[in-house]
Amino acid sequence: MAENEQLKRELEDLRILNETNIDHSTRLENELVEQNMKLDILKDKMRKYLSPQLFQALVGGAADAVLEHNRKKLTIFFSDIVNFSEITDSVEPELLSEVLNQYLNRMSDIAMKWGGTIDKFIGDAIMVFFGDPEFIDDVTHAQNCAKMALDMLEELKQLRMQWREMGMFQMLRVRMGINTG
């Protein structure tokens, strides 16, 4: 009888311990789901500013991200909006901000589509390079850069129509330069 009572107490202790473990496991699983969601949001933010190659190298774990300083032959692209400073004086700040954000976002998408790495934005200027972190060959990088520039010019035509509808009547013109070396 006493042995039976002892077994009942041990069984009850095991049931309580099992429930505690299930509760703890559920909490850990929920925390893991929440952390994964935060990580996905962070990845989406990073993806907007990194070339697909660099993003994959950093996030995909295919290679360790190593900062190296060595000379490489790259193709560099630079563009800016002609007379942007003067345009800022004649356009409402909210409209100008919307136009500039659309422009930079669309141009960034095109740069990444062609395998470019966005180096920096300087106000209205964009600097993109080809050939690092993923090197193919000089000719391909130069061709991809030129194709990117042509796509950007085509996209600018579309953006101008949208901007006119938004009340932006100044014609934005863009200067572009490409150099391989």
mmCIF file of the C-alpha atoms, coordinates in Angstrom:
data_MODEL
# 
_entry.id   MODEL 
# 
loop_
_atom_site.group_PDB 
_atom_site.id 
_atom_site.type_symbol 
_atom_site.label_atom_id 
_atom_site.label_alt_id 
_atom_site.label_comp_id 
_atom_site.label_asym_id 
_atom_site.label_entity_id 
_atom_site.label_seq_id 
_atom_site.pdbx_PDB_ins_code 
_atom_site.Cartn_x 
_atom_site.Cartn_y 
_atom_site.Cartn_z 
_atom_site.occupancy 
_atom_site.B_iso_or_equiv 
_atom_site.pdbx_formal_charge 
_atom_site.auth_seq_id 
_atom_site.auth_comp_id 
_atom_site.auth_asym_id 
_atom_site.auth_atom_id 
_atom_site.pdbx_PDB_model_num 
ATOM 1   C CA . MET A 1 1   ? 0.000  0.000  0.000   1.00 0.00 ? 1   MET A CA 1 
ATOM 2   C CA . ALA A 1 2   ? 2.754  2.433  0.978   1.00 0.00 ? 2   ALA A CA 1 
ATOM 3   C CA . GLU A 1 3   ? 4.571  1.410  -2.144  1.00 0.00 ? 3   GLU A CA 1 
ATOM 4   C CA . ASN A 1 4   ? 1.471  2.172  -4.183  1.00 0.00 ? 4   ASN A CA 1 
ATOM 5   C CA . GLU A 1 5   ? 1.212  5.648  -2.588  1.00 0.00 ? 5   GLU A CA 1 
ATOM 6   C CA . GLN A 1 6   ? 4.891  6.253  -3.317  1.00 0.00 ? 6   GLN A CA 1 
ATOM 7   C CA . LEU A 1 7   ? 4.346  5.337  -6.972  1.00 0.00 ? 7   LEU A CA 1 
ATOM 8   C CA . LYS A 1 8   ? 1.327  7.670  -7.156  1.00 0.00 ? 8   LYS A CA 1 
ATOM 9   C CA . ARG A 1 9   ? 3.404  10.584 -5.762  1.00 0.00 ? 9   ARG A CA 1 
ATOM 10  C CA . GLU A 1 10  ? 6.241  9.859  -8.173  1.00 0.00 ? 10  GLU A CA 1 
ATOM 11  C CA . LEU A 1 11  ? 3.788  9.619  -11.049 1.00 0.00 ? 11  LEU A CA 1 
ATOM 12  C CA . GLU A 1 12  ? 2.242  12.965 -10.031 1.00 0.00 ? 12  GLU A CA 1 
ATOM 13  C CA . ASP A 1 13  ? 5.739  14.499 -9.791  1.00 0.00 ? 13  ASP A CA 1 
ATOM 14  C CA . LEU A 1 14  ? 6.526  13.213 -13.280 1.00 0.00 ? 14  LEU A CA 1 
ATOM 15  C CA . ARG A 1 15  ? 3.237  14.605 -14.621 1.00 0.00 ? 15  ARG A CA 1 
ATOM 16  C CA . ILE A 1 16  ? 4.016  18.043 -13.140 1.00 0.00 ? 16  ILE A CA 1 
ATOM 17  C CA . LEU A 1 17  ? 7.580  17.906 -14.457 1.00 0.00 ? 17  LEU A CA 1 
ATOM 18  C CA . ASN A 1 18  ? 6.280  16.924 -17.898 1.00 0.00 ? 18  ASN A CA 1 
ATOM 19  C CA . GLU A 1 19  ? 3.803  19.836 -17.919 1.00 0.00 ? 19  GLU A CA 1 
ATOM 20  C CA . THR A 1 20  ? 6.579  22.201 -16.843 1.00 0.00 ? 20  THR A CA 1 
ATOM 21  C CA . ASN A 1 21  ? 8.819  20.915 -19.629 1.00 0.00 ? 21  ASN A CA 1 
ATOM 22  C CA . ILE A 1 22  ? 6.022  21.279 -22.175 1.00 0.00 ? 22  ILE A CA 1 
ATOM 23  C CA . ASP A 1 23  ? 5.364  24.862 -21.023 1.00 0.00 ? 23  ASP A CA 1 
ATOM 24  C CA . HIS A 1 24  ? 9.069  25.663 -21.178 1.00 0.00 ? 24  HIS A CA 1 
ATOM 25  C CA . SER A 1 25  ? 9.418  24.074 -24.625 1.00 0.00 ? 25  SER A CA 1 
ATOM 26  C CA . THR A 1 26  ? 6.407  26.016 -25.894 1.00 0.00 ? 26  THR A CA 1 
ATOM 27  C CA . ARG A 1 27  ? 7.878  29.294 -24.611 1.00 0.00 ? 27  ARG A CA 1 
ATOM 28  C CA . LEU A 1 28  ? 11.235 28.512 -26.232 1.00 0.00 ? 28  LEU A CA 1 
ATOM 29  C CA . GLU A 1 29  ? 9.558  27.611 -29.502 1.00 0.00 ? 29  GLU A CA 1 
ATOM 30  C CA . ASN A 1 30  ? 7.573  30.870 -29.465 1.00 0.00 ? 30  ASN A CA 1 
ATOM 31  C CA . GLU A 1 31  ? 10.742 32.845 -28.736 1.00 0.00 ? 31  GLU A CA 1 
ATOM 32  C CA . LEU A 1 32  ? 12.489 31.075 -31.608 1.00 0.00 ? 32  LEU A CA 1 
ATOM 33  C CA . VAL A 1 33  ? 9.651  31.939 -33.996 1.00 0.00 ? 33  VAL A CA 1 
ATOM 34  C CA . GLU A 1 34  ? 9.775  35.575 -32.850 1.00 0.00 ? 34  GLU A CA 1 
ATOM 35  C CA . GLN A 1 35  ? 13.564 35.751 -33.282 1.00 0.00 ? 35  GLN A CA 1 
ATOM 36  C CA . ASN A 1 36  ? 13.303 34.215 -36.756 1.00 0.00 ? 36  ASN A CA 1 
ATOM 37  C CA . MET A 1 37  ? 10.708 36.825 -37.716 1.00 0.00 ? 37  MET A CA 1 
ATOM 38  C CA . LYS A 1 38  ? 13.030 39.602 -36.506 1.00 0.00 ? 38  LYS A CA 1 
ATOM 39  C CA . LEU A 1 39  ? 15.889 38.043 -38.451 1.00 0.00 ? 39  LEU A CA 1 
ATOM 40  C CA . ASP A 1 40  ? 13.760 37.915 -41.615 1.00 0.00 ? 40  ASP A CA 1 
ATOM 41  C CA . ILE A 1 41  ? 12.872 41.598 -41.217 1.00 0.00 ? 41  ILE A CA 1 
ATOM 42  C CA . LEU A 1 42  ? 16.554 42.457 -40.789 1.00 0.00 ? 42  LEU A CA 1 
ATOM 43  C CA . LYS A 1 43  ? 17.472 40.402 -43.861 1.00 0.00 ? 43  LYS A CA 1 
ATOM 44  C CA . ASP A 1 44  ? 14.817 42.210 -45.916 1.00 0.00 ? 44  ASP A CA 1 
ATOM 45  C CA . LYS A 1 45  ? 16.266 45.551 -44.843 1.00 0.00 ? 45  LYS A CA 1 
ATOM 46  C CA . MET A 1 46  ? 19.825 44.441 -45.663 1.00 0.00 ? 46  MET A CA 1 
ATOM 47  C CA . ARG A 1 47  ? 18.776 43.043 -49.035 1.00 0.00 ? 47  ARG A CA 1 
ATOM 48  C CA . LYS A 1 48  ? 17.693 46.534 -50.143 1.00 0.00 ? 48  LYS A CA 1 
ATOM 49  C CA . TYR A 1 49  ? 21.189 47.940 -49.712 1.00 0.00 ? 49  TYR A CA 1 
ATOM 50  C CA . LEU A 1 50  ? 23.469 45.073 -50.741 1.00 0.00 ? 50  LEU A CA 1 
ATOM 51  C CA . SER A 1 51  ? 24.095 43.430 -54.059 1.00 0.00 ? 51  SER A CA 1 
ATOM 52  C CA . PRO A 1 52  ? 22.721 39.884 -54.267 1.00 0.00 ? 52  PRO A CA 1 
ATOM 53  C CA . GLN A 1 53  ? 26.286 38.540 -54.292 1.00 0.00 ? 53  GLN A CA 1 
ATOM 54  C CA . LEU A 1 54  ? 27.338 40.417 -51.162 1.00 0.00 ? 54  LEU A CA 1 
ATOM 55  C CA . PHE A 1 55  ? 24.066 39.628 -49.400 1.00 0.00 ? 55  PHE A CA 1 
ATOM 56  C CA . GLN A 1 56  ? 24.491 35.928 -50.128 1.00 0.00 ? 56  GLN A CA 1 
ATOM 57  C CA . ALA A 1 57  ? 28.108 35.974 -48.970 1.00 0.00 ? 57  ALA A CA 1 
ATOM 58  C CA . LEU A 1 58  ? 27.130 37.612 -45.679 1.00 0.00 ? 58  LEU A CA 1 
ATOM 59  C CA . VAL A 1 59  ? 23.851 35.842 -44.941 1.00 0.00 ? 59  VAL A CA 1 
ATOM 60  C CA . GLY A 1 60  ? 24.122 32.569 -46.828 1.00 0.00 ? 60  GLY A CA 1 
ATOM 61  C CA . GLY A 1 61  ? 27.194 31.420 -44.987 1.00 0.00 ? 61  GLY A CA 1 
ATOM 62  C CA . ALA A 1 62  ? 28.768 30.218 -48.228 1.00 0.00 ? 62  ALA A CA 1 
ATOM 63  C CA . ALA A 1 63  ? 31.884 32.174 -47.391 1.00 0.00 ? 63  ALA A CA 1 
ATOM 64  C CA . ASP A 1 64  ? 33.105 34.112 -44.419 1.00 0.00 ? 64  ASP A CA 1 
ATOM 65  C CA . ALA A 1 65  ? 32.930 37.840 -44.942 1.00 0.00 ? 65  ALA A CA 1 
ATOM 66  C CA . VAL A 1 66  ? 36.555 38.874 -45.027 1.00 0.00 ? 66  VAL A CA 1 
ATOM 67  C CA . LEU A 1 67  ? 37.676 42.442 -45.417 1.00 0.00 ? 67  LEU A CA 1 
ATOM 68  C CA . GLU A 1 68  ? 40.624 42.483 -47.762 1.00 0.00 ? 68  GLU A CA 1 
ATOM 69  C CA . HIS A 1 69  ? 42.581 45.307 -49.260 1.00 0.00 ? 69  HIS A CA 1 
ATOM 70  C CA . ASN A 1 70  ? 43.891 44.440 -52.685 1.00 0.00 ? 70  ASN A CA 1 
ATOM 71  C CA . ARG A 1 71  ? 43.813 45.949 -56.128 1.00 0.00 ? 71  ARG A CA 1 
ATOM 72  C CA . LYS A 1 72  ? 41.184 44.768 -58.547 1.00 0.00 ? 72  LYS A CA 1 
ATOM 73  C CA . LYS A 1 73  ? 40.082 45.909 -61.924 1.00 0.00 ? 73  LYS A CA 1 
ATOM 74  C CA . LEU A 1 74  ? 36.539 47.199 -61.450 1.00 0.00 ? 74  LEU A CA 1 
ATOM 75  C CA . THR A 1 75  ? 33.961 48.979 -63.530 1.00 0.00 ? 75  THR A CA 1 
ATOM 76  C CA . ILE A 1 76  ? 32.672 52.042 -61.700 1.00 0.00 ? 76  ILE A CA 1 
ATOM 77  C CA . PHE A 1 77  ? 29.398 53.830 -62.421 1.00 0.00 ? 77  PHE A CA 1 
ATOM 78  C CA . PHE A 1 78  ? 28.527 57.299 -61.183 1.00 0.00 ? 78  PHE A CA 1 
ATOM 79  C CA . SER A 1 79  ? 25.387 59.327 -61.772 1.00 0.00 ? 79  SER A CA 1 
ATOM 80  C CA . ASP A 1 80  ? 23.823 62.479 -60.442 1.00 0.00 ? 80  ASP A CA 1 
ATOM 81  C CA . ILE A 1 81  ? 20.829 64.656 -61.196 1.00 0.00 ? 81  ILE A CA 1 
ATOM 82  C CA . VAL A 1 82  ? 21.675 67.756 -63.234 1.00 0.00 ? 82  VAL A CA 1 
ATOM 83  C CA . ASN A 1 83  ? 21.083 71.025 -61.302 1.00 0.00 ? 83  ASN A CA 1 
ATOM 84  C CA . PHE A 1 84  ? 19.656 69.165 -58.324 1.00 0.00 ? 84  PHE A CA 1 
ATOM 85  C CA . SER A 1 85  ? 20.583 71.958 -55.898 1.00 0.00 ? 85  SER A CA 1 
ATOM 86  C CA . GLU A 1 86  ? 18.592 74.496 -57.929 1.00 0.00 ? 86  GLU A CA 1 
ATOM 87  C CA . ILE A 1 87  ? 15.650 72.115 -58.225 1.00 0.00 ? 87  ILE A CA 1 
ATOM 88  C CA . THR A 1 88  ? 15.517 71.791 -54.435 1.00 0.00 ? 88  THR A CA 1 
ATOM 89  C CA . ASP A 1 89  ? 14.862 75.527 -54.174 1.00 0.00 ? 89  ASP A CA 1 
ATOM 90  C CA . SER A 1 90  ? 11.808 75.399 -56.439 1.00 0.00 ? 90  SER A CA 1 
ATOM 91  C CA . VAL A 1 91  ? 10.043 72.216 -55.294 1.00 0.00 ? 91  VAL A CA 1 
ATOM 92  C CA . GLU A 1 92  ? 8.150  71.527 -52.075 1.00 0.00 ? 92  GLU A CA 1 
ATOM 93  C CA . PRO A 1 93  ? 10.302 69.432 -49.693 1.00 0.00 ? 93  PRO A CA 1 
ATOM 94  C CA . GLU A 1 94  ? 7.700  66.650 -49.361 1.00 0.00 ? 94  GLU A CA 1 
ATOM 95  C CA . LEU A 1 95  ? 7.395  66.225 -53.120 1.00 0.00 ? 95  LEU A CA 1 
ATOM 96  C CA . LEU A 1 96  ? 11.148 66.395 -53.594 1.00 0.00 ? 96  LEU A CA 1 
ATOM 97  C CA . SER A 1 97  ? 11.699 63.788 -50.895 1.00 0.00 ? 97  SER A CA 1 
ATOM 98  C CA . GLU A 1 98  ? 9.171  61.435 -52.508 1.00 0.00 ? 98  GLU A CA 1 
ATOM 99  C CA . VAL A 1 99  ? 10.697 61.922 -55.962 1.00 0.00 ? 99  VAL A CA 1 
ATOM 100 C CA . LEU A 1 100 ? 14.256 61.377 -54.721 1.00 0.00 ? 100 LEU A CA 1 
ATOM 101 C CA . ASN A 1 101 ? 13.295 58.263 -52.749 1.00 0.00 ? 101 ASN A CA 1 
ATOM 102 C CA . GLN A 1 102 ? 11.519 56.764 -55.760 1.00 0.00 ? 102 GLN A CA 1 
ATOM 103 C CA . TYR A 1 103 ? 14.482 57.582 -57.989 1.00 0.00 ? 103 TYR A CA 1 
ATOM 104 C CA . LEU A 1 104 ? 17.105 56.101 -55.646 1.00 0.00 ? 104 LEU A CA 1 
ATOM 105 C CA . ASN A 1 105 ? 15.025 52.989 -54.919 1.00 0.00 ? 105 ASN A CA 1 
ATOM 106 C CA . ARG A 1 106 ? 14.351 52.249 -58.595 1.00 0.00 ? 106 ARG A CA 1 
ATOM 107 C CA . MET A 1 107 ? 17.968 52.877 -59.601 1.00 0.00 ? 107 MET A CA 1 
ATOM 108 C CA . SER A 1 108 ? 19.158 50.630 -56.757 1.00 0.00 ? 108 SER A CA 1 
ATOM 109 C CA . ASP A 1 109 ? 16.876 47.829 -57.926 1.00 0.00 ? 109 ASP A CA 1 
ATOM 110 C CA . ILE A 1 110 ? 18.278 48.125 -61.438 1.00 0.00 ? 110 ILE A CA 1 
ATOM 111 C CA . ALA A 1 111 ? 21.872 48.159 -60.171 1.00 0.00 ? 111 ALA A CA 1 
ATOM 112 C CA . MET A 1 112 ? 21.285 44.964 -58.227 1.00 0.00 ? 112 MET A CA 1 
ATOM 113 C CA . LYS A 1 113 ? 19.483 43.357 -61.166 1.00 0.00 ? 113 LYS A CA 1 
ATOM 114 C CA . TRP A 1 114 ? 22.672 43.748 -63.233 1.00 0.00 ? 114 TRP A CA 1 
ATOM 115 C CA . GLY A 1 115 ? 24.977 42.510 -60.452 1.00 0.00 ? 115 GLY A CA 1 
ATOM 116 C CA . GLY A 1 116 ? 26.270 45.896 -59.345 1.00 0.00 ? 116 GLY A CA 1 
ATOM 117 C CA . THR A 1 117 ? 27.325 46.645 -55.796 1.00 0.00 ? 117 THR A CA 1 
ATOM 118 C CA . ILE A 1 118 ? 26.037 49.969 -54.523 1.00 0.00 ? 118 ILE A CA 1 
ATOM 119 C CA . ASP A 1 119 ? 29.003 51.780 -53.053 1.00 0.00 ? 119 ASP A CA 1 
ATOM 120 C CA . LYS A 1 120 ? 27.228 54.873 -51.796 1.00 0.00 ? 120 LYS A CA 1 
ATOM 121 C CA . PHE A 1 121 ? 24.600 57.521 -52.212 1.00 0.00 ? 121 PHE A CA 1 
ATOM 122 C CA . ILE A 1 122 ? 25.747 61.110 -51.949 1.00 0.00 ? 122 ILE A CA 1 
ATOM 123 C CA . GLY A 1 123 ? 22.587 63.186 -51.917 1.00 0.00 ? 123 GLY A CA 1 
ATOM 124 C CA . ASP A 1 124 ? 21.206 62.638 -55.410 1.00 0.00 ? 124 ASP A CA 1 
ATOM 125 C CA . ALA A 1 125 ? 24.334 60.844 -56.651 1.00 0.00 ? 125 ALA A CA 1 
ATOM 126 C CA . ILE A 1 126 ? 24.752 57.091 -56.942 1.00 0.00 ? 126 ILE A CA 1 
ATOM 127 C CA . MET A 1 127 ? 28.031 55.187 -57.115 1.00 0.00 ? 127 MET A CA 1 
ATOM 128 C CA . VAL A 1 128 ? 27.972 51.519 -58.163 1.00 0.00 ? 128 VAL A CA 1 
ATOM 129 C CA . PHE A 1 129 ? 30.807 49.133 -58.922 1.00 0.00 ? 129 PHE A CA 1 
ATOM 130 C CA . PHE A 1 130 ? 31.054 45.841 -60.778 1.00 0.00 ? 130 PHE A CA 1 
ATOM 131 C CA . GLY A 1 131 ? 33.675 43.143 -60.229 1.00 0.00 ? 131 GLY A CA 1 
ATOM 132 C CA . ASP A 1 132 ? 33.616 42.767 -56.467 1.00 0.00 ? 132 ASP A CA 1 
ATOM 133 C CA . PRO A 1 133 ? 32.752 40.774 -54.420 1.00 0.00 ? 133 PRO A CA 1 
ATOM 134 C CA . GLU A 1 134 ? 32.028 38.481 -57.370 1.00 0.00 ? 134 GLU A CA 1 
ATOM 135 C CA . PHE A 1 135 ? 34.429 38.735 -60.279 1.00 0.00 ? 135 PHE A CA 1 
ATOM 136 C CA . ILE A 1 136 ? 33.400 37.361 -63.676 1.00 0.00 ? 136 ILE A CA 1 
ATOM 137 C CA . ASP A 1 137 ? 35.587 39.145 -66.228 1.00 0.00 ? 137 ASP A CA 1 
ATOM 138 C CA . ASP A 1 138 ? 36.317 42.750 -67.179 1.00 0.00 ? 138 ASP A CA 1 
ATOM 139 C CA . VAL A 1 139 ? 34.282 42.720 -70.380 1.00 0.00 ? 139 VAL A CA 1 
ATOM 140 C CA . THR A 1 140 ? 31.173 41.251 -68.742 1.00 0.00 ? 140 THR A CA 1 
ATOM 141 C CA . HIS A 1 141 ? 31.343 43.756 -65.890 1.00 0.00 ? 141 HIS A CA 1 
ATOM 142 C CA . ALA A 1 142 ? 31.670 46.679 -68.285 1.00 0.00 ? 142 ALA A CA 1 
ATOM 143 C CA . GLN A 1 143 ? 28.810 45.371 -70.444 1.00 0.00 ? 143 GLN A CA 1 
ATOM 144 C CA . ASN A 1 144 ? 26.561 44.799 -67.437 1.00 0.00 ? 144 ASN A CA 1 
ATOM 145 C CA . CYS A 1 145 ? 27.314 48.300 -66.202 1.00 0.00 ? 145 CYS A CA 1 
ATOM 146 C CA . ALA A 1 146 ? 26.448 49.817 -69.587 1.00 0.00 ? 146 ALA A CA 1 
ATOM 147 C CA . LYS A 1 147 ? 23.229 47.768 -69.778 1.00 0.00 ? 147 LYS A CA 1 
ATOM 148 C CA . MET A 1 148 ? 22.379 48.912 -66.259 1.00 0.00 ? 148 MET A CA 1 
ATOM 149 C CA . ALA A 1 149 ? 22.857 52.553 -67.288 1.00 0.00 ? 149 ALA A CA 1 
ATOM 150 C CA . LEU A 1 150 ? 20.560 52.082 -70.291 1.00 0.00 ? 150 LEU A CA 1 
ATOM 151 C CA . ASP A 1 151 ? 17.926 50.429 -68.080 1.00 0.00 ? 151 ASP A CA 1 
ATOM 152 C CA . MET A 1 152 ? 18.203 53.349 -65.671 1.00 0.00 ? 152 MET A CA 1 
ATOM 153 C CA . LEU A 1 153 ? 17.588 55.825 -68.478 1.00 0.00 ? 153 LEU A CA 1 
ATOM 154 C CA . GLU A 1 154 ? 14.505 53.862 -69.575 1.00 0.00 ? 154 GLU A CA 1 
ATOM 155 C CA . GLU A 1 155 ? 13.221 53.725 -66.010 1.00 0.00 ? 155 GLU A CA 1 
ATOM 156 C CA . LEU A 1 156 ? 13.791 57.461 -65.658 1.00 0.00 ? 156 LEU A CA 1 
ATOM 157 C CA . LYS A 1 157 ? 11.386 58.022 -68.562 1.00 0.00 ? 157 LYS A CA 1 
ATOM 158 C CA . GLN A 1 158 ? 8.702  56.088 -66.681 1.00 0.00 ? 158 GLN A CA 1 
ATOM 159 C CA . LEU A 1 159 ? 9.422  57.925 -63.454 1.00 0.00 ? 159 LEU A CA 1 
ATOM 160 C CA . ARG A 1 160 ? 9.135  61.315 -65.159 1.00 0.00 ? 160 ARG A CA 1 
ATOM 161 C CA . MET A 1 161 ? 5.573  60.477 -66.218 1.00 0.00 ? 161 MET A CA 1 
ATOM 162 C CA . GLN A 1 162 ? 4.667  59.456 -62.661 1.00 0.00 ? 162 GLN A CA 1 
ATOM 163 C CA . TRP A 1 163 ? 6.285  62.576 -61.240 1.00 0.00 ? 163 TRP A CA 1 
ATOM 164 C CA . ARG A 1 164 ? 4.357  64.833 -63.612 1.00 0.00 ? 164 ARG A CA 1 
ATOM 165 C CA . GLU A 1 165 ? 1.147  63.281 -62.302 1.00 0.00 ? 165 GLU A CA 1 
ATOM 166 C CA . MET A 1 166 ? 2.352  64.043 -58.761 1.00 0.00 ? 166 MET A CA 1 
ATOM 167 C CA . GLY A 1 167 ? 2.968  67.700 -59.655 1.00 0.00 ? 167 GLY A CA 1 
ATOM 168 C CA . MET A 1 168 ? 6.712  67.542 -60.354 1.00 0.00 ? 168 MET A CA 1 
ATOM 169 C CA . PHE A 1 169 ? 6.971  69.553 -63.557 1.00 0.00 ? 169 PHE A CA 1 
ATOM 170 C CA . GLN A 1 170 ? 10.743 70.089 -63.589 1.00 0.00 ? 170 GLN A CA 1 
ATOM 171 C CA . MET A 1 171 ? 12.365 67.686 -66.037 1.00 0.00 ? 171 MET A CA 1 
ATOM 172 C CA . LEU A 1 172 ? 14.990 65.747 -64.119 1.00 0.00 ? 172 LEU A CA 1 
ATOM 173 C CA . ARG A 1 173 ? 18.009 64.981 -66.252 1.00 0.00 ? 173 ARG A CA 1 
ATOM 174 C CA . VAL A 1 174 ? 20.748 62.634 -65.134 1.00 0.00 ? 174 VAL A CA 1 
ATOM 175 C CA . ARG A 1 175 ? 24.470 62.596 -65.896 1.00 0.00 ? 175 ARG A CA 1 
ATOM 176 C CA . MET A 1 176 ? 26.143 59.198 -65.967 1.00 0.00 ? 176 MET A CA 1 
ATOM 177 C CA . GLY A 1 177 ? 29.745 58.123 -66.192 1.00 0.00 ? 177 GLY A CA 1 
ATOM 178 C CA . ILE A 1 178 ? 31.336 54.684 -66.478 1.00 0.00 ? 178 ILE A CA 1 
ATOM 179 C CA . ASN A 1 179 ? 34.995 53.759 -66.143 1.00 0.00 ? 179 ASN A CA 1 
ATOM 180 C CA . THR A 1 180 ? 36.836 50.446 -66.039 1.00 0.00 ? 180 THR A CA 1 
ATOM 181 C CA . GLY A 1 181 ? 40.281 50.311 -64.545 1.00 0.00 ? 181 GLY A CA 1 
# 
